[in-house]
């Protein structure tokens, strides 16, 4: 799940442990359901940091990699997690297509963050980046994922932020009321 780009110099996770709690992990070394803290997470952070699993060593959220995002965009502060999806987690028609960005909304991010997010989504889609909006499910359940490009391509090209806001708002409401499926691990090695 690494973004495959350079980290912002001097930027560290700090007190943020959002990925340690909210992401699913399904590797041969470790399994963890989303919405449940990692068994190794303690008050000081990762209790096995020096020997942590490869998946944890190679994962960096978008905030760690995108210098345009200031300190206020750290996931635990903004309620928004940016990351890239590996091809195998994308719908089949979008695999091997190049760049993608998943935007996961936790709770209700502040309105100023959302306004900036709508502009960012518009720029990404107009620039050919696949954008996936994610809303977490209850602990232990897969979240909802919606590819935004098809529905918002025209709005992005025209800079129609009102339409982008309306669509994302509708998707979030519908997703939060969706029947979420319990996580099923696939890695049986």
TIVO-2410 file (N, C-alpha, C; in nm, 3 decimals):
# residues 189
REC num residu      c1      c2      c3 atome chaine
REC   1      X   0.080  -0.120   0.000     N      A
REC   1      X   0.000   0.000   0.000    CA      A
REC   1      X   0.084   0.126   0.000     C      A
REC   2      X   0.211   0.112  -0.019     N      A
REC   2      X   0.296   0.230  -0.023    CA      A
REC   2      X   0.262   0.314  -0.146     C      A
REC   3      X   0.272   0.443  -0.130     N      A
REC   3      X   0.240   0.532  -0.241    CA      A
REC   3      X   0.350   0.533  -0.347     C      A
REC   4      X   0.468   0.488  -0.313     N      A
REC   4      X   0.575   0.480  -0.411    CA      A
REC   4      X   0.635   0.615  -0.446     C      A
REC   5      X   0.622   0.712  -0.357     N      A
REC   5      X   0.683   0.842  -0.379    CA      A
REC   5      X   0.763   0.878  -0.256     C      A
REC   6      X   0.842   0.983  -0.265     N      A
REC   6      X   0.928   1.022  -0.154    CA      A
REC   6      X   0.848   1.082  -0.039     C      A
REC   7      X   0.899   1.059   0.081     N      A
REC   7      X   0.838   1.115   0.199    CA      A
REC   7      X   0.874   1.262   0.212     C      A
REC   8      X   0.787   1.341   0.272     N      A
REC   8      X   0.815   1.481   0.298    CA      A
REC   8      X   0.923   1.487   0.406     C      A
REC   9      X   1.035   1.552   0.378     N      A
REC   9      X   1.143   1.558   0.478    CA      A
REC   9      X   1.095   1.618   0.611     C      A
REC  10      X   1.136   1.554   0.720     N      A
REC  10      X   1.103   1.604   0.853    CA      A
REC  10      X   0.962   1.573   0.901     C      A
REC  11      X   0.882   1.509   0.819     N      A
REC  11      X   0.743   1.480   0.858    CA      A
REC  11      X   0.735   1.337   0.910     C      A
REC  12      X   0.679   1.323   1.029     N      A
REC  12      X   0.660   1.189   1.087    CA      A
REC  12      X   0.515   1.174   1.131     C      A
REC  13      X   0.479   1.054   1.166     N      A
REC  13      X   0.341   1.027   1.208    CA      A
REC  13      X   0.305   1.102   1.335     C      A
REC  14      X   0.405   1.126   1.421     N      A
REC  14      X   0.376   1.193   1.548    CA      A
REC  14      X   0.280   1.108   1.630     C      A
REC  15      X   0.175   1.170   1.682     N      A
REC  15      X   0.078   1.099   1.764    CA      A
REC  15      X  -0.030   1.030   1.681     C      A
REC  16      X  -0.028   1.046   1.550     N      A
REC  16      X  -0.131   0.987   1.466    CA      A
REC  16      X  -0.113   0.836   1.457     C      A
REC  17      X  -0.219   0.763   1.489     N      A
REC  17      X  -0.220   0.617   1.477    CA      A
REC  17      X  -0.344   0.572   1.401     C      A
REC  18      X  -0.398   0.662   1.319     N      A
REC  18      X  -0.522   0.631   1.249    CA      A
REC  18      X  -0.509   0.505   1.163     C      A
REC  19      X  -0.398   0.490   1.093     N      A
REC  19      X  -0.382   0.370   1.010    CA      A
REC  19      X  -0.369   0.244   1.097     C      A
REC  20      X  -0.315   0.257   1.216     N      A
REC  20      X  -0.298   0.143   1.307    CA      A
REC  20      X  -0.431   0.094   1.363     C      A
REC  21      X  -0.532   0.178   1.355     N      A
REC  21      X  -0.663   0.144   1.409    CA      A
REC  21      X  -0.763   0.115   1.298     C      A
REC  22      X  -0.761   0.195   1.194     N      A
REC  22      X  -0.871   0.193   1.098    CA      A
REC  22      X  -0.851   0.113   0.971     C      A
REC  23      X  -0.728   0.076   0.939     N      A
REC  23      X  -0.706   0.000   0.816    CA      A
REC  23      X  -0.707  -0.150   0.843     C      A
REC  24      X  -0.749  -0.225   0.742     N      A
REC  24      X  -0.741  -0.371   0.749    CA      A
REC  24      X  -0.603  -0.414   0.705     C      A
REC  25      X  -0.553  -0.521   0.765     N      A
REC  25      X  -0.426  -0.580   0.724    CA      A
REC  25      X  -0.451  -0.728   0.702     C      A
REC  26      X  -0.410  -0.777   0.585     N      A
REC  26      X  -0.428  -0.917   0.553    CA      A
REC  26      X  -0.303  -0.967   0.481     C      A
REC  27      X  -0.201  -0.999   0.559     N      A
REC  27      X  -0.078  -1.053   0.503    CA      A
REC  27      X  -0.048  -1.185   0.573     C      A
REC  28      X   0.048  -1.259   0.521     N      A
REC  28      X   0.081  -1.386   0.585    CA      A
REC  28      X   0.142  -1.365   0.723     C      A
REC  29      X   0.200  -1.245   0.747     N      A
REC  29      X   0.260  -1.219   0.878    CA      A
REC  29      X   0.160  -1.170   0.983     C      A
REC  30      X   0.055  -1.100   0.935     N      A
REC  30      X  -0.034  -1.036   1.032    CA      A
REC  30      X  -0.171  -1.009   0.969     C      A
REC  31      X  -0.272  -1.024   1.051     N      A
REC  31      X  -0.409  -0.992   1.008    CA      A
REC  31      X  -0.472  -0.902   1.113     C      A
REC  32      X  -0.543  -0.801   1.067     N      A
REC  32      X  -0.613  -0.709   1.155    CA      A
REC  32      X  -0.735  -0.657   1.083     C      A
REC  33      X  -0.850  -0.659   1.150     N      A
REC  33      X  -0.971  -0.606   1.088    CA      A
REC  33      X  -0.974  -0.454   1.102     C      A
REC  34      X  -1.042  -0.386   1.011     N      A
REC  34      X  -1.051  -0.240   1.019    CA      A
REC  34      X  -1.137  -0.196   1.138     C      A
REC  35      X  -1.102  -0.079   1.191     N      A
REC  35      X  -1.180  -0.022   1.300    CA      A
REC  35      X  -1.144  -0.075   1.437     C      A
REC  36      X  -1.045  -0.162   1.444     N      A
REC  36      X  -1.000  -0.220   1.570    CA      A
REC  36      X  -0.851  -0.190   1.584     C      A
REC  37      X  -0.809  -0.137   1.698     N      A
REC  37      X  -0.666  -0.106   1.713    CA      A
REC  37      X  -0.578  -0.229   1.697     C      A
REC  38      X  -0.463  -0.210   1.638     N      A
REC  38      X  -0.364  -0.316   1.625    CA      A
REC  38      X  -0.329  -0.366   1.765     C      A
REC  39      X  -0.306  -0.495   1.776     N      A
REC  39      X  -0.271  -0.555   1.905    CA      A
REC  39      X  -0.140  -0.500   1.960     C      A
REC  40      X  -0.057  -0.441   1.873     N      A
REC  40      X   0.073  -0.389   1.916    CA      A
REC  40      X   0.071  -0.239   1.944     C      A
REC  41      X  -0.044  -0.177   1.927     N      A
REC  41      X  -0.056  -0.033   1.952    CA      A
REC  41      X  -0.065  -0.009   2.102     C      A
REC  42      X   0.020   0.080   2.152     N      A
REC  42      X   0.018   0.114   2.294    CA      A
REC  42      X   0.018   0.266   2.308     C      A
REC  43      X   0.018   0.315   2.428     N      A
REC  43      X   0.010   0.460   2.452    CA      A
REC  43      X   0.125   0.535   2.386     C      A
REC  44      X   0.239   0.473   2.372     N      A
REC  44      X   0.355   0.538   2.310    CA      A
REC  44      X   0.361   0.519   2.158     C      A
REC  45      X   0.266   0.450   2.101     N      A
REC  45      X   0.266   0.421   1.957    CA      A
REC  45      X   0.281   0.271   1.935     C      A
REC  46      X   0.359   0.235   1.836     N      A
REC  46      X   0.377   0.094   1.803    CA      A
REC  46      X   0.471   0.028   1.903     C      A
REC  47      X   0.422  -0.077   1.969     N      A
REC  47      X   0.502  -0.148   2.068    CA      A
REC  47      X   0.610  -0.235   2.008     C      A
REC  48      X   0.604  -0.260   1.876     N      A
REC  48      X   0.707  -0.343   1.809    CA      A
REC  48      X   0.768  -0.264   1.693     C      A
REC  49      X   0.779  -0.134   1.707     N      A
REC  49      X   0.819  -0.047   1.596    CA      A
REC  49      X   0.948  -0.095   1.528     C      A
REC  50      X   1.050  -0.130   1.604     N      A
REC  50      X   1.178  -0.169   1.544    CA      A
REC  50      X   1.170  -0.300   1.466     C      A
REC  51      X   1.071  -0.384   1.499     N      A
REC  51      X   1.057  -0.514   1.431    CA      A
REC  51      X   0.918  -0.527   1.368     C      A
REC  52      X   0.853  -0.416   1.338     N      A
REC  52      X   0.716  -0.419   1.285    CA      A
REC  52      X   0.710  -0.494   1.152     C      A
REC  53      X   0.590  -0.534   1.117     N      A
REC  53      X   0.567  -0.615   0.997    CA      A
REC  53      X   0.602  -0.538   0.870     C      A
REC  54      X   0.639  -0.611   0.764     N      A
REC  54      X   0.672  -0.544   0.637    CA      A
REC  54      X   0.561  -0.451   0.587     C      A
REC  55      X   0.435  -0.493   0.601     N      A
REC  55      X   0.325  -0.409   0.554    CA      A
REC  55      X   0.326  -0.274   0.625     C      A
REC  56      X   0.362  -0.273   0.751     N      A
REC  56      X   0.367  -0.149   0.828    CA      A
REC  56      X   0.490  -0.066   0.793     C      A
REC  57      X   0.600  -0.133   0.764     N      A
REC  57      X   0.723  -0.062   0.726    CA      A
REC  57      X   0.710   0.010   0.593     C      A
REC  58      X   0.628  -0.043   0.504     N      A
REC  58      X   0.620   0.013   0.368    CA      A
REC  58      X   0.498   0.101   0.345     C      A
REC  59      X   0.406   0.107   0.440     N      A
REC  59      X   0.286   0.189   0.423    CA      A
REC  59      X   0.312   0.332   0.471     C      A
REC  60      X   0.276   0.427   0.387     N      A
REC  60      X   0.280   0.568   0.425    CA      A
REC  60      X   0.154   0.633   0.368     C      A
REC  61      X   0.083   0.704   0.453     N      A
REC  61      X  -0.036   0.772   0.404    CA      A
REC  61      X   0.005   0.890   0.316     C      A
REC  62      X  -0.092   0.943   0.245     N      A
REC  62      X  -0.065   1.056   0.155    CA      A
REC  62      X  -0.012   1.178   0.226     C      A
REC  63      X  -0.052   1.200   0.350     N      A
REC  63      X  -0.004   1.317   0.423    CA      A
REC  63      X   0.147   1.310   0.441     C      A
REC  64      X   0.201   1.190   0.457     N      A
REC  64      X   0.346   1.174   0.473    CA      A
REC  64      X   0.420   1.199   0.342     C      A
REC  65      X   0.347   1.191   0.229     N      A
REC  65      X   0.412   1.199   0.098    CA      A
REC  65      X   0.380   1.325   0.019     C      A
REC  66      X   0.275   1.396   0.055     N      A
REC  66      X   0.232   1.513  -0.023    CA      A
REC  66      X   0.261   1.641   0.055     C      A
REC  67      X   0.367   1.712   0.014     N      A
REC  67      X   0.407   1.830   0.090    CA      A
REC  67      X   0.307   1.945   0.082     C      A
REC  68      X   0.213   1.939  -0.012     N      A
REC  68      X   0.111   2.044  -0.022    CA      A
REC  68      X   0.013   2.036   0.094     C      A
REC  69      X   0.008   1.923   0.164     N      A
REC  69      X  -0.082   1.906   0.278    CA      A
REC  69      X  -0.009   1.951   0.404     C      A
REC  70      X  -0.058   2.056   0.468     N      A
REC  70      X   0.003   2.108   0.589    CA      A
REC  70      X  -0.024   2.020   0.710     C      A
REC  71      X   0.028   2.062   0.824     N      A
REC  71      X   0.012   1.986   0.949    CA      A
REC  71      X  -0.134   1.960   0.985     C      A
REC  72      X  -0.221   2.055   0.948     N      A
REC  72      X  -0.364   2.040   0.981    CA      A
REC  72      X  -0.430   1.927   0.903     C      A
REC  73      X  -0.360   1.872   0.801     N      A
REC  73      X  -0.414   1.762   0.721    CA      A
REC  73      X  -0.368   1.626   0.772     C      A
REC  74      X  -0.289   1.625   0.881     N      A
REC  74      X  -0.251   1.495   0.937    CA      A
REC  74      X  -0.381   1.420   0.965     C      A
REC  75      X  -0.390   1.293   0.930     N      A
REC  75      X  -0.518   1.221   0.936    CA      A
REC  75      X  -0.594   1.231   1.069     C      A
REC  76      X  -0.523   1.222   1.180     N      A
REC  76      X  -0.593   1.230   1.309    CA      A
REC  76      X  -0.648   1.369   1.337     C      A
REC  77      X  -0.594   1.471   1.271     N      A
REC  77      X  -0.642   1.608   1.289    CA      A
REC  77      X  -0.752   1.644   1.190     C      A
REC  78      X  -0.741   1.594   1.068     N      A
REC  78      X  -0.836   1.633   0.962    CA      A
REC  78      X  -0.954   1.538   0.950     C      A
REC  79      X  -0.938   1.414   0.994     N      A
REC  79      X  -1.044   1.315   0.974    CA      A
REC  79      X  -1.046   1.261   0.832     C      A
REC  80      X  -0.936   1.286   0.758     N      A
REC  80      X  -0.927   1.243   0.618    CA      A
REC  80      X  -0.793   1.171   0.599     C      A
REC  81      X  -0.800   1.049   0.545     N      A
REC  81      X  -0.680   0.971   0.516    CA      A
REC  81      X  -0.667   0.956   0.365     C      A
REC  82      X  -0.553   0.999   0.313     N      A
REC  82      X  -0.522   0.982   0.171    CA      A
REC  82      X  -0.424   0.866   0.159     C      A
REC  83      X  -0.449   0.776   0.066     N      A
REC  83      X  -0.352   0.673   0.033    CA      A
REC  83      X  -0.382   0.618  -0.105     C      A
REC  84      X  -0.292   0.536  -0.155     N      A
REC  84      X  -0.310   0.473  -0.285    CA      A
REC  84      X  -0.353   0.329  -0.265     C      A
REC  85      X  -0.431   0.280  -0.358     N      A
REC  85      X  -0.475   0.140  -0.354    CA      A
REC  85      X  -0.388   0.057  -0.448     C      A
REC  86      X  -0.349  -0.062  -0.404     N      A
REC  86      X  -0.280  -0.153  -0.496    CA      A
REC  86      X  -0.378  -0.200  -0.603     C      A
REC  87      X  -0.326  -0.235  -0.719     N      A
REC  87      X  -0.412  -0.277  -0.831    CA      A
REC  87      X  -0.515  -0.382  -0.791     C      A
REC  88      X  -0.474  -0.481  -0.709     N      A
REC  88      X  -0.567  -0.589  -0.676    CA      A
REC  88      X  -0.687  -0.544  -0.594     C      A
REC  89      X  -0.681  -0.426  -0.536     N      A
REC  89      X  -0.796  -0.374  -0.460    CA      A
REC  89      X  -0.885  -0.281  -0.544     C      A
REC  90      X  -0.845  -0.255  -0.667     N      A
REC  90      X  -0.924  -0.169  -0.755    CA      A
REC  90      X  -1.024  -0.253  -0.833     C      A
REC  91      X  -1.137  -0.192  -0.872     N      A
REC  91      X  -1.228  -0.263  -0.963    CA      A
REC  91      X  -1.150  -0.304  -1.090     C      A
REC  92      X  -1.184  -0.418  -1.146     N      A
REC  92      X  -1.109  -0.475  -1.258    CA      A
REC  92      X  -1.085  -0.376  -1.372     C      A
REC  93      X  -1.186  -0.295  -1.405     N      A
REC  93      X  -1.171  -0.204  -1.519    CA      A
REC  93      X  -1.072  -0.091  -1.493     C      A
REC  94      X  -1.026  -0.075  -1.369     N      A
REC  94      X  -0.932   0.034  -1.337    CA      A
REC  94      X  -0.792  -0.016  -1.304     C      A
REC  95      X  -0.770  -0.146  -1.311     N      A
REC  95      X  -0.638  -0.200  -1.278    CA      A
REC  95      X  -0.537  -0.162  -1.384     C      A
REC  96      X  -0.414  -0.147  -1.342     N      A
REC  96      X  -0.302  -0.114  -1.430    CA      A
REC  96      X  -0.326   0.017  -1.505     C      A
REC  97      X  -0.406   0.104  -1.446     N      A
REC  97      X  -0.435   0.232  -1.511    CA      A
REC  97      X  -0.344   0.345  -1.469     C      A
REC  98      X  -0.254   0.319  -1.376     N      A
REC  98      X  -0.165   0.426  -1.335    CA      A
REC  98      X  -0.199   0.479  -1.197     C      A
REC  99      X  -0.205   0.609  -1.186     N      A
REC  99      X  -0.217   0.675  -1.056    CA      A
REC  99      X  -0.359   0.667  -1.000     C      A
REC 100      X  -0.366   0.648  -0.867     N      A
REC 100      X  -0.495   0.652  -0.799    CA      A
REC 100      X  -0.477   0.709  -0.660     C      A
REC 101      X  -0.585   0.760  -0.605     N      A
REC 101      X  -0.583   0.811  -0.468    CA      A
REC 101      X  -0.714   0.773  -0.402     C      A
REC 102      X  -0.702   0.705  -0.287     N      A
REC 102      X  -0.820   0.675  -0.205    CA      A
REC 102      X  -0.829   0.784  -0.099     C      A
REC 103      X  -0.949   0.836  -0.082     N      A
REC 103      X  -0.975   0.937   0.020    CA      A
REC 103      X  -1.076   0.878   0.116     C      A
REC 104      X  -1.031   0.850   0.238     N      A
REC 104      X  -1.120   0.791   0.339    CA      A
REC 104      X  -1.161   0.900   0.438     C      A
REC 105      X  -1.292   0.913   0.454     N      A
REC 105      X  -1.347   1.014   0.545    CA      A
REC 105      X  -1.385   0.947   0.677     C      A
REC 106      X  -1.327   0.995   0.786     N      A
REC 106      X  -1.357   0.944   0.919    CA      A
REC 106      X  -1.441   1.048   0.992     C      A
REC 107      X  -1.557   1.008   1.037     N      A
REC 107      X  -1.644   1.104   1.106    CA      A
REC 107      X  -1.691   1.212   1.010     C      A
REC 108      X  -1.699   1.333   1.059     N      A
REC 108      X  -1.740   1.447   0.978    CA      A
REC 108      X  -1.628   1.551   0.978     C      A
REC 109      X  -1.542   1.547   0.877     N      A
REC 109      X  -1.435   1.647   0.870    CA      A
REC 109      X  -1.491   1.789   0.868     C      A
REC 110      X  -1.415   1.884   0.919     N      A
REC 110      X  -1.457   2.024   0.923    CA      A
REC 110      X  -1.490   2.076   0.784     C      A
REC 111      X  -1.584   2.170   0.777     N      A
REC 111      X  -1.631   2.221   0.647    CA      A
REC 111      X  -1.518   2.285   0.567     C      A
REC 112      X  -1.422   2.352   0.634     N      A
REC 112      X  -1.312   2.412   0.558    CA      A
REC 112      X  -1.225   2.304   0.493     C      A
REC 113      X  -1.211   2.191   0.558     N      A
REC 113      X  -1.136   2.079   0.499    CA      A
REC 113      X  -1.212   2.024   0.379     C      A
REC 114      X  -1.343   2.012   0.393     N      A
REC 114      X  -1.423   1.956   0.285    CA      A
REC 114      X  -1.420   2.049   0.163     C      A
REC 115      X  -1.427   2.178   0.183     N      A
REC 115      X  -1.421   2.272   0.069    CA      A
REC 115      X  -1.291   2.257  -0.006     C      A
REC 116      X  -1.182   2.247   0.068     N      A
REC 116      X  -1.051   2.226   0.003    CA      A
REC 116      X  -1.048   2.090  -0.066     C      A
REC 117      X  -1.108   1.990  -0.002     N      A
REC 117      X  -1.111   1.856  -0.060    CA      A
REC 117      X  -1.186   1.854  -0.193     C      A
REC 118      X  -1.296   1.926  -0.204     N      A
REC 118      X  -1.371   1.930  -0.331    CA      A
REC 118      X  -1.283   1.987  -0.443     C      A
REC 119      X  -1.207   2.090  -0.414     N      A
REC 119      X  -1.117   2.147  -0.515    CA      A
REC 119      X  -1.008   2.046  -0.553     C      A
REC 120      X  -0.956   1.977  -0.452     N      A
REC 120      X  -0.852   1.877  -0.474    CA      A
REC 120      X  -0.904   1.763  -0.561     C      A
REC 121      X  -1.023   1.713  -0.530     N      A
REC 121      X  -1.085   1.606  -0.609    CA      A
REC 121      X  -1.104   1.652  -0.753     C      A
REC 122      X  -1.150   1.774  -0.772     N      A
REC 122      X  -1.170   1.828  -0.906    CA      A
REC 122      X  -1.039   1.828  -0.985     C      A
REC 123      X  -0.933   1.875  -0.922     N      A
REC 123      X  -0.801   1.882  -0.986    CA      A
REC 123      X  -0.749   1.742  -1.020     C      A
REC 124      X  -0.765   1.649  -0.925     N      A
REC 124      X  -0.717   1.512  -0.949    CA      A
REC 124      X  -0.789   1.447  -1.066     C      A
REC 125      X  -0.922   1.454  -1.064     N      A
REC 125      X  -1.000   1.389  -1.170    CA      A
REC 125      X  -0.971   1.453  -1.305     C      A
REC 126      X  -0.967   1.586  -1.309     N      A
REC 126      X  -0.936   1.655  -1.436    CA      A
REC 126      X  -0.796   1.619  -1.485     C      A
REC 127      X  -0.707   1.585  -1.393     N      A
REC 127      X  -0.570   1.547  -1.429    CA      A
REC 127      X  -0.552   1.399  -1.458     C      A
REC 128      X  -0.661   1.322  -1.459     N      A
REC 128      X  -0.653   1.182  -1.496    CA      A
REC 128      X  -0.619   1.086  -1.382     C      A
REC 129      X  -0.625   1.132  -1.259     N      A
REC 129      X  -0.598   1.044  -1.144    CA      A
REC 129      X  -0.729   0.976  -1.104     C      A
REC 130      X  -0.726   0.846  -1.087     N      A
REC 130      X  -0.842   0.772  -1.040    CA      A
REC 130      X  -0.863   0.807  -0.892     C      A
REC 131      X  -0.983   0.854  -0.858     N      A
REC 131      X  -1.013   0.894  -0.720    CA      A
REC 131      X  -1.122   0.802  -0.664     C      A
REC 132      X  -1.091   0.741  -0.550     N      A
REC 132      X  -1.184   0.651  -0.482    CA      A
REC 132      X  -1.220   0.714  -0.348     C      A
REC 133      X  -1.348   0.734  -0.323     N      A
REC 133      X  -1.395   0.784  -0.195    CA      A
REC 133      X  -1.432   0.665  -0.108     C      A
REC 134      X  -1.383   0.662   0.015     N      A
REC 134      X  -1.410   0.551   0.105    CA      A
REC 134      X  -1.474   0.603   0.234     C      A
REC 135      X  -1.572   0.527   0.281     N      A
REC 135      X  -1.637   0.554   0.409    CA      A
REC 135      X  -1.623   0.426   0.491     C      A
REC 136      X  -1.559   0.435   0.609     N      A
REC 136      X  -1.540   0.313   0.688    CA      A
REC 136      X  -1.672   0.252   0.734     C      A
REC 137      X  -1.670   0.121   0.748     N      A
REC 137      X  -1.784   0.052   0.806    CA      A
REC 137      X  -1.764   0.039   0.956     C      A
REC 138      X  -1.854  -0.031   1.024     N      A
REC 138      X  -1.835  -0.056   1.167    CA      A
REC 138      X  -1.709  -0.140   1.188     C      A
REC 139      X  -1.655  -0.142   1.310     N      A
REC 139      X  -1.537  -0.226   1.335    CA      A
REC 139      X  -1.556  -0.369   1.285     C      A
REC 140      X  -1.453  -0.418   1.216     N      A
REC 140      X  -1.457  -0.554   1.165    CA      A
REC 140      X  -1.528  -0.570   1.032     C      A
REC 141      X  -1.574  -0.461   0.973     N      A
REC 141      X  -1.648  -0.466   0.846    CA      A
REC 141      X  -1.576  -0.386   0.738     C      A
REC 142      X  -1.589  -0.433   0.614     N      A
REC 142      X  -1.536  -0.358   0.501    CA      A
REC 142      X  -1.612  -0.227   0.488     C      A
REC 143      X  -1.542  -0.123   0.447     N      A
REC 143      X  -1.607   0.005   0.423    CA      A
REC 143      X  -1.665   0.011   0.283     C      A
REC 144      X  -1.730   0.120   0.253     N      A
REC 144      X  -1.784   0.144   0.119    CA      A
REC 144      X  -1.681   0.222   0.038     C      A
REC 145      X  -1.663   0.183  -0.088     N      A
REC 145      X  -1.570   0.249  -0.180    CA      A
REC 145      X  -1.645   0.287  -0.306     C      A
REC 146      X  -1.630   0.412  -0.349     N      A
REC 146      X  -1.696   0.459  -0.470    CA      A
REC 146      X  -1.593   0.529  -0.558     C      A
REC 147      X  -1.581   0.484  -0.682     N      A
REC 147      X  -1.496   0.552  -0.780    CA      A
REC 147      X  -1.569   0.679  -0.823     C      A
REC 148      X  -1.505   0.795  -0.808     N      A
REC 148      X  -1.570   0.922  -0.837    CA      A
REC 148      X  -1.556   0.969  -0.981     C      A
REC 149      X  -1.459   0.918  -1.053     N      A
REC 149      X  -1.425   0.973  -1.185    CA      A
REC 149      X  -1.539   0.974  -1.285     C      A
REC 150      X  -1.609   0.863  -1.299     N      A
REC 150      X  -1.713   0.855  -1.402    CA      A
REC 150      X  -1.823   0.956  -1.374     C      A
REC 151      X  -1.868   0.962  -1.250     N      A
REC 151      X  -1.978   1.051  -1.216    CA      A
REC 151      X  -1.937   1.198  -1.212     C      A
REC 152      X  -1.808   1.226  -1.188     N      A
REC 152      X  -1.766   1.366  -1.169    CA      A
REC 152      X  -1.670   1.418  -1.276     C      A
REC 153      X  -1.645   1.341  -1.382     N      A
REC 153      X  -1.549   1.384  -1.484    CA      A
REC 153      X  -1.588   1.519  -1.544     C      A
REC 154      X  -1.712   1.532  -1.585     N      A
REC 154      X  -1.757   1.657  -1.648    CA      A
REC 154      X  -1.751   1.773  -1.548     C      A
REC 155      X  -1.796   1.750  -1.426     N      A
REC 155      X  -1.792   1.854  -1.323    CA      A
REC 155      X  -1.648   1.897  -1.295     C      A
REC 156      X  -1.556   1.801  -1.291     N      A
REC 156      X  -1.415   1.833  -1.267    CA      A
REC 156      X  -1.357   1.914  -1.382     C      A
REC 157      X  -1.387   1.875  -1.504     N      A
REC 157      X  -1.336   1.949  -1.620    CA      A
REC 157      X  -1.389   2.091  -1.625     C      A
REC 158      X  -1.512   2.111  -1.574     N      A
REC 158      X  -1.574   2.244  -1.575    CA      A
REC 158      X  -1.552   2.320  -1.444     C      A
REC 159      X  -1.484   2.259  -1.348     N      A
REC 159      X  -1.461   2.325  -1.220    CA      A
REC 159      X  -1.589   2.347  -1.141     C      A
REC 160      X  -1.687   2.259  -1.160     N      A
REC 160      X  -1.817   2.271  -1.095    CA      A
REC 160      X  -1.811   2.212  -0.953     C      A
REC 161      X  -1.761   2.292  -0.859     N      A
REC 161      X  -1.742   2.245  -0.722    CA      A
REC 161      X  -1.875   2.219  -0.651     C      A
REC 162      X  -1.980   2.290  -0.690     N      A
REC 162      X  -2.111   2.267  -0.631    CA      A
REC 162      X  -2.158   2.124  -0.660     C      A
REC 163      X  -2.142   2.081  -0.785     N      A
REC 163      X  -2.183   1.945  -0.823    CA      A
REC 163      X  -2.096   1.841  -0.754     C      A
REC 164      X  -1.967   1.869  -0.743     N      A
REC 164      X  -1.876   1.776  -0.676    CA      A
REC 164      X  -1.916   1.763  -0.529     C      A
REC 165      X  -1.943   1.876  -0.464     N      A
REC 165      X  -1.985   1.873  -0.323    CA      A
REC 165      X  -2.115   1.795  -0.306     C      A
REC 166      X  -2.212   1.823  -0.392     N      A
REC 166      X  -2.342   1.756  -0.382    CA      A
REC 166      X  -2.327   1.605  -0.399     C      A
REC 167      X  -2.248   1.563  -0.497     N      A
REC 167      X  -2.231   1.420  -0.523    CA      A
REC 167      X  -2.160   1.352  -0.407     C      A
REC 168      X  -2.050   1.410  -0.360     N      A
REC 168      X  -1.975   1.350  -0.250    CA      A
REC 168      X  -2.063   1.344  -0.125     C      A
REC 169      X  -2.136   1.451  -0.097     N      A
REC 169      X  -2.224   1.452   0.020    CA      A
REC 169      X  -2.329   1.341   0.011     C      A
REC 170      X  -2.385   1.322  -0.107     N      A
REC 170      X  -2.485   1.216  -0.126    CA      A
REC 170      X  -2.423   1.078  -0.109     C      A
REC 171      X  -2.305   1.059  -0.165     N      A
REC 171      X  -2.237   0.931  -0.153    CA      A
REC 171      X  -2.208   0.899  -0.006     C      A
REC 172      X  -2.163   0.999   0.069     N      A
REC 172      X  -2.131   0.976   0.211    CA      A
REC 172      X  -2.256   0.935   0.289     C      A
REC 173      X  -2.367   1.003   0.265     N      A
REC 173      X  -2.492   0.970   0.334    CA      A
REC 173      X  -2.536   0.828   0.298     C      A
REC 174      X  -2.537   0.796   0.169     N      A
REC 174      X  -2.579   0.663   0.126    CA      A
REC 174      X  -2.485   0.555   0.179     C      A
REC 175      X  -2.355   0.583   0.177     N      A
REC 175      X  -2.256   0.484   0.221    CA      A
REC 175      X  -2.271   0.455   0.369     C      A
REC 176      X  -2.296   0.557   0.448     N      A
REC 176      X  -2.306   0.536   0.593    CA      A
REC 176      X  -2.429   0.453   0.630     C      A
REC 177      X  -2.528   0.450   0.541     N      A
REC 177      X  -2.649   0.370   0.565    CA      A
REC 177      X  -2.645   0.235   0.494     C      A
REC 178      X  -2.535   0.207   0.426     N      A
REC 178      X  -2.524   0.083   0.348    CA      A
REC 178      X  -2.504  -0.037   0.441     C      A
REC 179      X  -2.545  -0.155   0.393     N      A
REC 179      X  -2.517  -0.276   0.471    CA      A
REC 179      X  -2.370  -0.314   0.451     C      A
REC 180      X  -2.292  -0.305   0.556     N      A
REC 180      X  -2.149  -0.336   0.547    CA      A
REC 180      X  -2.127  -0.485   0.570     C      A
REC 181      X  -2.034  -0.541   0.494     N      A
REC 181      X  -2.004  -0.684   0.505    CA      A
REC 181      X  -1.888  -0.705   0.602     C      A
REC 182      X  -1.897  -0.810   0.683     N      A
REC 182      X  -1.783  -0.842   0.770    CA      A
REC 182      X  -1.659  -0.872   0.685     C      A
REC 183      X  -1.544  -0.834   0.736     N      A
REC 183      X  -1.418  -0.859   0.666    CA      A
REC 183      X  -1.395  -1.008   0.655     C      A
REC 184      X  -1.354  -1.049   0.536     N      A
REC 184      X  -1.315  -1.189   0.512    CA      A
REC 184      X  -1.170  -1.187   0.465     C      A
REC 185      X  -1.084  -1.248   0.541     N      A
REC 185      X  -0.945  -1.251   0.503    CA      A
REC 185      X  -0.925  -1.348   0.388     C      A
REC 186      X  -0.843  -1.307   0.293     N      A
REC 186      X  -0.816  -1.389   0.175    CA      A
REC 186      X  -0.679  -1.453   0.180     C      A
REC 187      X  -0.588  -1.393   0.255     N      A
REC 187      X  -0.452  -1.443   0.261    CA      A
REC 187      X  -0.448  -1.559   0.360     C      A
REC 188      X  -0.441  -1.679   0.308     N      A
REC 188      X  -0.444  -1.798   0.394    CA      A
REC 188      X  -0.307  -1.864   0.407     C      A
REC 189      X  -0.206  -1.798   0.354     N      A
REC 189      X  -0.069  -1.855   0.364    CA      A
REC 189      X  -0.019  -1.855   0.505     C      A
***
